[in-house]
């Protein structure tokens, strides 16, 4: 991969990690508003699980992207 593509991939990985962290900070603010919606009140556990799982996937994918592109290429 060229140097420019590697830098772009690392920046994209950092953006994914930050988005995942943002999801974890946003969940406590959004959940009370979702609980007020009558149709969703019975499946709150599933909704909460999905939000946290999304955050874990974003952080994991960003970390993998950073790790894969930050390594020095083998000679």
Backbone atoms as SQL, in Angstrom:
CREATE TABLE atoms (id INTEGER PRIMARY KEY, chain TEXT, resi INTEGER, resn TEXT, atom TEXT, x REAL, y REAL, z REAL);
INSERT INTO atoms VALUES
  (1, 'A', 1, 'UNK', 'N', 0.846, -1.169, 0.000),
  (2, 'A', 1, 'UNK', 'CA', 0.000, 0.000, 0.000),
  (3, 'A', 1, 'UNK', 'C', 0.894, 1.235, 0.000),
  (4, 'A', 2, 'UNK', 'N', 0.481, 2.247, -0.691),
  (5, 'A', 2, 'UNK', 'CA', 1.277, 3.461, -0.723),
  (6, 'A', 2, 'UNK', 'C', 1.181, 4.192, 0.601),
  (7, 'A', 3, 'UNK', 'N', 2.093, 5.129, 0.784),
  (8, 'A', 3, 'UNK', 'CA', 2.151, 5.880, 2.041),
  (9, 'A', 3, 'UNK', 'C', 0.856, 6.659, 2.287),
  (10, 'A', 4, 'UNK', 'N', 0.292, 7.296, 1.224),
  (11, 'A', 4, 'UNK', 'CA', -0.946, 8.073, 1.386),
  (12, 'A', 4, 'UNK', 'C', -2.114, 7.193, 1.805),
  (13, 'A', 5, 'UNK', 'N', -2.236, 6.010, 1.186),
  (14, 'A', 5, 'UNK', 'CA', -3.333, 5.113, 1.546),
  (15, 'A', 5, 'UNK', 'C', -3.198, 4.641, 2.980),
  (16, 'A', 6, 'UNK', 'N', -1.978, 4.389, 3.427),
  (17, 'A', 6, 'UNK', 'CA', -1.757, 3.947, 4.799),
  (18, 'A', 6, 'UNK', 'C', -2.176, 5.027, 5.785),
  (19, 'A', 7, 'UNK', 'N', -1.819, 6.268, 5.513),
  (20, 'A', 7, 'UNK', 'CA', -2.194, 7.370, 6.401),
  (21, 'A', 7, 'UNK', 'C', -3.707, 7.525, 6.439),
  (22, 'A', 8, 'UNK', 'N', -4.357, 7.432, 5.291),
  (23, 'A', 8, 'UNK', 'CA', -5.809, 7.553, 5.240),
  (24, 'A', 8, 'UNK', 'C', -6.463, 6.420, 6.029),
  (25, 'A', 9, 'UNK', 'N', -5.937, 5.212, 5.910),
  (26, 'A', 9, 'UNK', 'CA', -6.501, 4.079, 6.642),
  (27, 'A', 9, 'UNK', 'C', -6.325, 4.236, 8.149),
  (28, 'A', 10, 'UNK', 'N', -5.190, 4.765, 8.580),
  (29, 'A', 10, 'UNK', 'CA', -4.964, 4.996, 10.006),
  (30, 'A', 10, 'UNK', 'C', -5.920, 6.077, 10.521),
  (31, 'A', 11, 'UNK', 'N', -6.090, 7.137, 9.764),
  (32, 'A', 11, 'UNK', 'CA', -7.024, 8.203, 10.167),
  (33, 'A', 11, 'UNK', 'C', -8.448, 7.654, 10.222),
  (34, 'A', 12, 'UNK', 'N', -8.822, 6.825, 9.253),
  (35, 'A', 12, 'UNK', 'CA', -10.154, 6.226, 9.251),
  (36, 'A', 12, 'UNK', 'C', -10.324, 5.311, 10.465),
  (37, 'A', 13, 'UNK', 'N', -9.299, 4.564, 10.825),
  (38, 'A', 13, 'UNK', 'CA', -9.350, 3.714, 12.008),
  (39, 'A', 13, 'UNK', 'C', -9.532, 4.525, 13.273),
  (40, 'A', 14, 'UNK', 'N', -8.829, 5.646, 13.371),
  (41, 'A', 14, 'UNK', 'CA', -8.982, 6.529, 14.535),
  (42, 'A', 14, 'UNK', 'C', -10.402, 7.082, 14.597),
  (43, 'A', 15, 'UNK', 'N', -10.959, 7.437, 13.436),
  (44, 'A', 15, 'UNK', 'CA', -12.335, 7.948, 13.399),
  (45, 'A', 15, 'UNK', 'C', -13.328, 6.878, 13.863),
  (46, 'A', 16, 'UNK', 'N', -13.100, 5.625, 13.488),
  (47, 'A', 16, 'UNK', 'CA', -13.977, 4.545, 13.925),
  (48, 'A', 16, 'UNK', 'C', -13.910, 4.352, 15.434),
  (49, 'A', 17, 'UNK', 'N', -12.708, 4.391, 15.985),
  (50, 'A', 17, 'UNK', 'CA', -12.549, 4.229, 17.435),
  (51, 'A', 17, 'UNK', 'C', -13.245, 5.373, 18.172),
  (52, 'A', 18, 'UNK', 'N', -13.062, 6.588, 17.694),
  (53, 'A', 18, 'UNK', 'CA', -13.705, 7.733, 18.341),
  (54, 'A', 18, 'UNK', 'C', -15.233, 7.657, 18.240),
  (55, 'A', 19, 'UNK', 'N', -15.737, 7.178, 17.100),
  (56, 'A', 19, 'UNK', 'CA', -17.188, 7.013, 16.959),
  (57, 'A', 19, 'UNK', 'C', -17.699, 5.958, 17.938),
  (58, 'A', 20, 'UNK', 'N', -16.954, 4.891, 18.115),
  (59, 'A', 20, 'UNK', 'CA', -17.347, 3.858, 19.069),
  (60, 'A', 20, 'UNK', 'C', -17.369, 4.374, 20.491),
  (61, 'A', 21, 'UNK', 'N', -16.373, 5.161, 20.854),
  (62, 'A', 21, 'UNK', 'CA', -16.343, 5.759, 22.191),
  (63, 'A', 21, 'UNK', 'C', -17.512, 6.729, 22.348),
  (64, 'A', 22, 'UNK', 'N', -17.814, 7.471, 21.297),
  (65, 'A', 22, 'UNK', 'CA', -18.951, 8.390, 21.330),
  (66, 'A', 22, 'UNK', 'C', -20.268, 7.670, 21.547),
  (67, 'A', 23, 'UNK', 'N', -20.406, 6.473, 20.984),
  (68, 'A', 23, 'UNK', 'CA', -21.623, 5.686, 21.184),
  (69, 'A', 23, 'UNK', 'C', -21.788, 5.365, 22.666),
  (70, 'A', 24, 'UNK', 'N', -20.689, 4.985, 23.333),
  (71, 'A', 24, 'UNK', 'CA', -20.774, 4.648, 24.754),
  (72, 'A', 24, 'UNK', 'C', -21.156, 5.858, 25.610),
  (73, 'A', 25, 'UNK', 'N', -20.709, 7.037, 25.227),
  (74, 'A', 25, 'UNK', 'CA', -21.078, 8.230, 25.976),
  (75, 'A', 25, 'UNK', 'C', -22.509, 8.679, 25.684),
  (76, 'A', 26, 'UNK', 'N', -23.009, 8.370, 24.518),
  (77, 'A', 26, 'UNK', 'CA', -24.331, 8.837, 24.109),
  (78, 'A', 26, 'UNK', 'C', -25.467, 7.933, 24.592),
  (79, 'A', 27, 'UNK', 'N', -25.200, 6.649, 24.802),
  (80, 'A', 27, 'UNK', 'CA', -26.244, 5.693, 25.177),
  (81, 'A', 27, 'UNK', 'C', -27.016, 6.133, 26.427),
  (82, 'A', 28, 'UNK', 'N', -26.348, 6.519, 27.527),
  (83, 'A', 28, 'UNK', 'CA', -27.130, 6.911, 28.715),
  (84, 'A', 28, 'UNK', 'C', -28.030, 8.124, 28.485),
  (85, 'A', 29, 'UNK', 'N', -27.690, 8.977, 27.546),
  (86, 'A', 29, 'UNK', 'CA', -28.512, 10.146, 27.268),
  (87, 'A', 29, 'UNK', 'C', -29.727, 9.802, 26.413),
  (88, 'A', 30, 'UNK', 'N', -29.599, 8.821, 25.552),
  (89, 'A', 30, 'UNK', 'CA', -30.656, 8.496, 24.597),
  (90, 'A', 30, 'UNK', 'C', -31.646, 7.474, 25.150),
  (91, 'A', 31, 'UNK', 'N', -31.200, 6.579, 26.002),
  (92, 'A', 31, 'UNK', 'CA', -32.068, 5.496, 26.462),
  (93, 'A', 31, 'UNK', 'C', -33.333, 5.981, 27.165),
  (94, 'A', 32, 'UNK', 'N', -33.298, 6.997, 28.018),
  (95, 'A', 32, 'UNK', 'CA', -34.568, 7.445, 28.625),
  (96, 'A', 32, 'UNK', 'C', -35.590, 7.934, 27.593),
  (97, 'A', 33, 'UNK', 'N', -35.101, 8.547, 26.531),
  (98, 'A', 33, 'UNK', 'CA', -36.029, 9.014, 25.496),
  (99, 'A', 33, 'UNK', 'C', -36.624, 7.841, 24.727),
  (100, 'A', 34, 'UNK', 'N', -35.827, 6.796, 24.513),
  (101, 'A', 34, 'UNK', 'CA', -36.336, 5.615, 23.810),
  (102, 'A', 34, 'UNK', 'C', -37.319, 4.858, 24.690),
  (103, 'A', 35, 'UNK', 'N', -37.068, 4.830, 26.001),
  (104, 'A', 35, 'UNK', 'CA', -37.975, 4.143, 26.928),
  (105, 'A', 35, 'UNK', 'C', -39.368, 4.773, 26.935),
  (106, 'A', 36, 'UNK', 'N', -39.468, 6.034, 26.605),
  (107, 'A', 36, 'UNK', 'CA', -40.762, 6.711, 26.578),
  (108, 'A', 36, 'UNK', 'C', -41.622, 6.272, 25.401),
  (109, 'A', 37, 'UNK', 'N', -41.004, 5.709, 24.385),
  (110, 'A', 37, 'UNK', 'CA', -41.761, 5.233, 23.225),
  (111, 'A', 37, 'UNK', 'C', -42.419, 3.905, 23.605),
  (112, 'A', 38, 'UNK', 'N', -43.697, 3.863, 23.521),
  (113, 'A', 38, 'UNK', 'CA', -44.489, 2.735, 24.015),
  (114, 'A', 38, 'UNK', 'C', -44.120, 1.408, 23.348),
  (115, 'A', 39, 'UNK', 'N', -43.899, 1.417, 22.050),
  (116, 'A', 39, 'UNK', 'CA', -43.623, 0.186, 21.317),
  (117, 'A', 39, 'UNK', 'C', -42.273, -0.426, 21.702),
  (118, 'A', 40, 'UNK', 'N', -41.329, 0.378, 22.160),
  (119, 'A', 40, 'UNK', 'CA', -39.994, -0.114, 22.462),
  (120, 'A', 40, 'UNK', 'C', -39.806, -0.474, 23.928),
  (121, 'A', 41, 'UNK', 'N', -40.755, -0.170, 24.770),
  (122, 'A', 41, 'UNK', 'CA', -40.567, -0.382, 26.203),
  (123, 'A', 41, 'UNK', 'C', -40.398, -1.857, 26.564),
  (124, 'A', 42, 'UNK', 'N', -40.978, -2.754, 25.796),
  (125, 'A', 42, 'UNK', 'CA', -40.875, -4.172, 26.119),
  (126, 'A', 42, 'UNK', 'C', -39.569, -4.805, 25.646),
  (127, 'A', 43, 'UNK', 'N', -38.853, -4.172, 24.739),
  (128, 'A', 43, 'UNK', 'CA', -37.606, -4.762, 24.215),
  (129, 'A', 43, 'UNK', 'C', -36.396, -3.884, 24.531),
  (130, 'A', 44, 'UNK', 'N', -36.429, -3.214, 25.663),
  (131, 'A', 44, 'UNK', 'CA', -35.340, -2.296, 26.012),
  (132, 'A', 44, 'UNK', 'C', -34.002, -3.013, 26.164),
  (133, 'A', 45, 'UNK', 'N', -34.020, -4.231, 26.709),
  (134, 'A', 45, 'UNK', 'CA', -32.769, -4.968, 26.854),
  (135, 'A', 45, 'UNK', 'C', -32.120, -5.190, 25.496),
  (136, 'A', 46, 'UNK', 'N', -32.903, -5.587, 24.496),
  (137, 'A', 46, 'UNK', 'CA', -32.375, -5.843, 23.154),
  (138, 'A', 46, 'UNK', 'C', -31.833, -4.560, 22.524),
  (139, 'A', 47, 'UNK', 'N', -32.534, -3.466, 22.681),
  (140, 'A', 47, 'UNK', 'CA', -32.087, -2.189, 22.121),
  (141, 'A', 47, 'UNK', 'C', -30.791, -1.740, 22.771),
  (142, 'A', 48, 'UNK', 'N', -30.727, -1.853, 24.084),
  (143, 'A', 48, 'UNK', 'CA', -29.502, -1.486, 24.805),
  (144, 'A', 48, 'UNK', 'C', -28.336, -2.368, 24.368),
  (145, 'A', 49, 'UNK', 'N', -28.581, -3.682, 24.233),
  (146, 'A', 49, 'UNK', 'CA', -27.549, -4.609, 23.765),
  (147, 'A', 49, 'UNK', 'C', -27.053, -4.218, 22.382),
  (148, 'A', 50, 'UNK', 'N', -27.960, -3.885, 21.486),
  (149, 'A', 50, 'UNK', 'CA', -27.578, -3.515, 20.118),
  (150, 'A', 50, 'UNK', 'C', -26.712, -2.260, 20.094),
  (151, 'A', 51, 'UNK', 'N', -27.063, -1.264, 20.901),
  (152, 'A', 51, 'UNK', 'CA', -26.256, -0.046, 20.948),
  (153, 'A', 51, 'UNK', 'C', -24.850, -0.332, 21.462),
  (154, 'A', 52, 'UNK', 'N', -24.753, -1.093, 22.552),
  (155, 'A', 52, 'UNK', 'CA', -23.432, -1.408, 23.093),
  (156, 'A', 52, 'UNK', 'C', -22.636, -2.293, 22.131),
  (157, 'A', 53, 'UNK', 'N', -23.311, -3.223, 21.474),
  (158, 'A', 53, 'UNK', 'CA', -22.628, -4.079, 20.499),
  (159, 'A', 53, 'UNK', 'C', -22.102, -3.254, 19.329),
  (160, 'A', 54, 'UNK', 'N', -22.877, -2.273, 18.888),
  (161, 'A', 54, 'UNK', 'CA', -22.426, -1.371, 17.831),
  (162, 'A', 54, 'UNK', 'C', -21.162, -0.626, 18.251),
  (163, 'A', 55, 'UNK', 'N', -21.132, -0.138, 19.494),
  (164, 'A', 55, 'UNK', 'CA', -19.942, 0.542, 19.998),
  (165, 'A', 55, 'UNK', 'C', -18.735, -0.367, 20.036),
  (166, 'A', 56, 'UNK', 'N', -18.932, -1.608, 20.472),
  (167, 'A', 56, 'UNK', 'CA', -17.821, -2.566, 20.523),
  (168, 'A', 56, 'UNK', 'C', -17.315, -2.868, 19.114),
  (169, 'A', 57, 'UNK', 'N', -18.226, -3.044, 18.159),
  (170, 'A', 57, 'UNK', 'CA', -17.812, -3.308, 16.777),
  (171, 'A', 57, 'UNK', 'C', -17.029, -2.137, 16.183),
  (172, 'A', 58, 'UNK', 'N', -17.473, -0.922, 16.444),
  (173, 'A', 58, 'UNK', 'CA', -16.762, 0.249, 15.931),
  (174, 'A', 58, 'UNK', 'C', -15.349, 0.339, 16.518),
  (175, 'A', 59, 'UNK', 'N', -15.237, 0.149, 17.820),
  (176, 'A', 59, 'UNK', 'CA', -13.926, 0.223, 18.462),
  (177, 'A', 59, 'UNK', 'C', -13.040, -0.921, 17.986),
  (178, 'A', 60, 'UNK', 'N', -13.595, -2.119, 17.901),
  (179, 'A', 60, 'UNK', 'CA', -12.813, -3.271, 17.446),
  (180, 'A', 60, 'UNK', 'C', -12.357, -3.132, 16.009),
  (181, 'A', 61, 'UNK', 'N', -13.240, -2.696, 15.134),
  (182, 'A', 61, 'UNK', 'CA', -12.873, -2.518, 13.727),
  (183, 'A', 61, 'UNK', 'C', -11.851, -1.422, 13.532),
  (184, 'A', 62, 'UNK', 'N', -12.007, -0.329, 14.266),
  (185, 'A', 62, 'UNK', 'CA', -11.031, 0.761, 14.161),
  (186, 'A', 62, 'UNK', 'C', -9.674, 0.352, 14.693),
  (187, 'A', 63, 'UNK', 'N', -9.677, -0.395, 15.800),
  (188, 'A', 63, 'UNK', 'CA', -8.414, -0.856, 16.364),
  (189, 'A', 63, 'UNK', 'C', -7.706, -1.810, 15.415),
  (190, 'A', 64, 'UNK', 'N', -8.462, -2.706, 14.795),
  (191, 'A', 64, 'UNK', 'CA', -7.868, -3.642, 13.835),
  (192, 'A', 64, 'UNK', 'C', -7.292, -2.893, 12.636),
  (193, 'A', 65, 'UNK', 'N', -8.023, -1.900, 12.156),
  (194, 'A', 65, 'UNK', 'CA', -7.553, -1.130, 11.005),
  (195, 'A', 65, 'UNK', 'C', -6.265, -0.377, 11.342),
  (196, 'A', 66, 'UNK', 'N', -6.211, 0.211, 12.531),
  (197, 'A', 66, 'UNK', 'CA', -5.003, 0.917, 12.949),
  (198, 'A', 66, 'UNK', 'C', -3.841, -0.062, 13.070),
  (199, 'A', 67, 'UNK', 'N', -4.090, -1.202, 13.718),
  (200, 'A', 67, 'UNK', 'CA', -3.032, -2.192, 13.921),
  (201, 'A', 67, 'UNK', 'C', -2.504, -2.725, 12.593),
  (202, 'A', 68, 'UNK', 'N', -3.405, -3.060, 11.667),
  (203, 'A', 68, 'UNK', 'CA', -2.993, -3.618, 10.380),
  (204, 'A', 68, 'UNK', 'C', -2.208, -2.627, 9.535),
  (205, 'A', 69, 'UNK', 'N', -2.518, -1.352, 9.635),
  (206, 'A', 69, 'UNK', 'CA', -1.857, -0.356, 8.796),
  (207, 'A', 69, 'UNK', 'C', -0.671, 0.329, 9.474),
  (208, 'A', 70, 'UNK', 'N', -0.559, 0.186, 10.770),
  (209, 'A', 70, 'UNK', 'CA', 0.532, 0.845, 11.489),
  (210, 'A', 70, 'UNK', 'C', 1.794, -0.004, 11.492),
  (211, 'A', 71, 'UNK', 'N', 1.632, -1.311, 11.346),
  (212, 'A', 71, 'UNK', 'CA', 2.796, -2.192, 11.326),
  (213, 'A', 71, 'UNK', 'C', 3.707, -1.826, 10.172),
  (214, 'A', 72, 'UNK', 'N', 4.995, -1.960, 10.400),
  (215, 'A', 72, 'UNK', 'CA', 5.947, -1.723, 9.333),
  (216, 'A', 72, 'UNK', 'C', 5.913, -2.891, 8.365),
  (217, 'A', 73, 'UNK', 'N', 5.935, -2.618, 7.062),
  (218, 'A', 73, 'UNK', 'CA', 5.875, -3.708, 6.091),
  (219, 'A', 73, 'UNK', 'C', 7.127, -4.595, 6.194),
  (220, 'A', 74, 'UNK', 'N', 6.919, -5.902, 6.023),
  (221, 'A', 74, 'UNK', 'CA', 8.046, -6.827, 6.051),
  (222, 'A', 74, 'UNK', 'C', 8.902, -6.634, 4.802),
  (223, 'A', 75, 'UNK', 'N', 10.201, -6.734, 4.995),
  (224, 'A', 75, 'UNK', 'CA', 11.116, -6.540, 3.850),
  (225, 'A', 75, 'UNK', 'C', 11.469, -7.854, 3.227);
